[in-house]
Amino acid sequence: MKTISIYDSLLVLGRGIGQVMFQNNALSGLLMLVGIFLNSWQLGVLAVGGNIISTLAACISGYGRDDIKNGLYGFNGTLIGIAVGVFMQLSLWSLLLMAVASCFSTWIVRLFSRQHSLPGFTAPFIFSVWILLGICTWITPDLLLVSETVSDTVREVDYVQAFCLGIGQVMFQENLLTGLFFLAGIGVNSWTGTFYTALGTLLPVLFAVFWGIDPEMLNMGLMGYNGVLCALALGGKTWKSFVWTLCSVLLSVVLQFAGIKLGITTLTAPFVLSVWMIMIMQKVVNTKGE
């Protein structure tokens, strides 16, 4: 059996974190992890823990070595680890639930990999956390943290804050410097990705301002992070991909706003749904054009 060095393990860990924002680059993941630790060392530890557990689950299950090496089984676990720190009291029970959810996300990733219609993206993370929150609400509600309500006292949009937090909120980080580290992590791997990251976080803010959405919601980055992921998922170097990206970003804003108004913990569901819808539309258009 081939042994894996510490260096190789760190590369897998870095790629697993970087893949949250579609960056198959260990340095990108390292910069993002530094950004998380700058905001909260607890969330940083949980991100690493979720990543390792979900990756080990893939290794034990005998899944594809290349996919494991590229961090494709680690990024959903990374998000689950952070989500546990955001939504739950840290305890032995919550850590145990995090481990189970991280493993569960790996198996969902595997299910998505067996079909070629739509990519899973962060759907395994969404399903796992929704189930986790549902179980806690039903059985152990004391384990859940009380969610903060959005204040309506802010009357103006802080565009710098909205920009940085719109990027940082991809991994639940409400810290300006963290958002810049995330942007730097993308920048060291792809300048095209950097452009689309900026587009993905700024366009929702401008659209939301025009729409009259509460400025505090914008300043918290809640309207921009799904747009960032949409732009990174679809953004390319052609005008056609640019237009499709714009449609996806704007659609994610509508879905996010609707979800918040309905009291849904949306996570990255607006991103996944909007990109899936755009991909289906692209297939329809391409089929008609043949």
N, C-alpha and C positions, 0 to 999 in steps of 0.2 A: 504493500500500500504506500503510495507516494505521500510523503510528509509535506506539509505546507509551512513555509517559513513565516516568521512574524512580519517580515516586510510584505510578503504576498497577502497576508491577512489584513494588513493595514490598507493595502491597495483595494481589496474587496470592500472593506469598510468605507473607505473614501468614496469609491464609485457608488456604493449603495446610498450614501447621503446625497451625492451629486445627482443621482438619477431622479431624486424628488423633483428636480427642475431640469430633467432631461440632459444632464451633463455626465457623460461617461468618462469622467476624468477625476482621478483621486485627489488632485490638488484642488479642484473645484469643491469637492466634498469637504476637504480639510478646511478651506476658507469658510465654508458655510457652517461647519461645526464650531470653528472659532467664534463666529458670529453668534451662534446659539449660546455658547458658554459666556460670552460677554453680557448677554441678557440674563441668563440664569444657569448656574452650574448644575442645578438639579435637572433642568430640562435637557442640558447637554448630556448628562449621564444617562437619562432615560432614552434619549435619541440613540445613543450608542448601544444601550441594552436591547432596545427593540430591534435594531439593525442586526445585532449579533444573533439574537434568538431566531428571527425569521430566516436568516441565512443558514444557520445550523439546521433548522427544520428542513430546508431544501437539500442540504448535504446528506442528512440522515435518510431522507426520502429518496435519495438517488436521482435527483433531478439533474438537468443538463449542466455539465461543468462550465461551459462557456457563459451561460446565462447567470450562473452563480458568480463567476469571476467578474462579470460586467455589472454586478450589483442589482440585477433585475429582481432578485428575491429579497433585497434588503431595504429598498426605499419605503415600501408600505409599512414594514415593521418600524422604521425610523419615525414615521408619522404617528404610528400607534403609540410608541413610547412617549412621544411629546404630548399627545392628546391625553394620555392618562395623567400626566402632570398638570395639565390645564383643567381637566374636568373632574378630577378625583382627588380625595385626600390620599397622601402617600402613606401606605401601610403595607404590611405583609400581604393582605388580601388584594389590594390594588395592583401590587407588583405581580402577584400570581395571575391575576386576570390579564395583565399586560402580556405576560408570557404566553398564555393560552391564545389570546387574540392575535399576537404576532405570528404564532404557528398557524392559526386559522387563515390568516391573510396569505401565507405562503401557499397553502392548498388552493385558495381561490385563484391566486396568480396562475397556478398550474392549470386550473380548469379553463381560464381565459386563453392560455397558450395553446390549448388543444383545438381551438376554433380560429378561423382566419377572417371572420366578418368584421369584428370590432376589437381594437386593443383594450386591455383592461385598465390602463392608466392607474389612477388611484382608487378605482372602484373597490378593490379588496380592502383597502384601508377604510373606506366609507362604510362598507357593509359590516366590517369587524367592529368598528367603533359604535355604529348605530345599535348593533346587537348588544355590545358591552354596556352602553348607556341604558338600553331598555331593560336589561337584566338587573342593573343596579337600581334603577327607578322602581322596579317591581319588588325586588328582594331586599336590597340594602341601600335605601335612599340616603342614609346618613353618610355613606361613602362619597357621595357626590358633593362637589363644591357648589356654593350658591353663585349663580351667574350674575354678573354685573349688568345693570340696565344702562342703556345708552342715554346720556344726558342730553337735554335739548337746550342747554344754556349757551352753547357755542354757536355763534352767528356767522362766523367767517371760516372759510376753508384755508388751512395751512397747507399749501401745495407741496412744500418740501417734506413735511411730515406725512402727508397723504402718499407721496411718492415712495418714501423709504419704507413706511409701514405696509404699503400695498405689496411690496416685495417680501418684507419680513413675515407677513401674515401667512404666506404660503406654508410656513412651518410654525404658525401660532406665535410669532415673535413680535412684540410691541416695543421695538427699540430701533431708533433711527440708524445707529451705527451697525446694528445687525443687518438691516436691509442693505446697507452699502457693502458689507462683507459678502452678502449673497450675490449682489451685482458684480462684485469683483471676482467671485467664484465662477460666474458665467463668463465674464470677460476674458479670463485666462484660457478659456476653452473655445469660445466662439464670439467674434465681434458681431456676427449676424444675430446671435442669441441675445447679445447685449442690447442691440437696437430694438428687438422685439420685446424684450423685458421692459424697456422704458415705454414703448408703445402700449404694452399690455396693462401697465399700471396707470399711465396718464390718461389714456382714452376713456376708461371708465369714470375717472374723476371729472373730466370735462363733460361727459354725457350726463353724469349724475347731477352736476351743478345746473346744467340746462333743464334737467328733469325736476329740479327742486328738492332733491333728497337731502335729509338732515346733514349739515356740515360735520357734525361730530362723528357720524358714521363714516364719512369720507376720511376724516383725520385719523381715525383708528385703523385705516387700511382695509376695512371690511368690504369695500366695493371694488378693490383693485386686484386682490391676490388671485382670484379665479381668472381674471383677464390676463395676468402674467402667464399662467399655465397654458391658457388657450393660445396665446401668441407664440409661446415656445413650442407647443405641440404642432402648430400648423404653419408657422412662419417659414417662408422660403425666399428665394432670390428672384422670383417671378412676380409680375403684377397680379396674375391670377391668384397665386397663393396669398398675396398681400390683401386682396379684396376678401377672400374667404376668411382670412384671419380677422379682419375688421368685423365681419359679420358674427363670427364666433365670440369675439370679445364683448361686443354689444349685447349679444344674446345672453351671455353669462351674467351681465349686470342686471338684466331683467329678471332672470331666474333667481339670482342672489337676493334681490330686493323682495321678490315675491315670497321666497323662502323665509326671510327674516320676518316679514309681516305676518306670515302664517305661524310663526313661533317654531320653525324647524331649525334644528342644528344642522346647517347646510354642509359644513365642512367643505370639501372640494367638489361636491355633487354638481353645482352649476357649471363648473369647468368640464367635467366628464360628459354631462348631458348635452351641453352646447357643442362640444367637439364631435360627439357621436352624431348629432343631428346634422352638422355641417358635412361630415364624412358621408353620411347617407345621401345628402343632397348632391354632393360631388359625384357619387356613383350614378345617381339618376341622370344628372346632366351629361356625364360622359357616355352613358348608355344611349341616350337620345342623340348624341352627337355622332355616334358610330353609323 
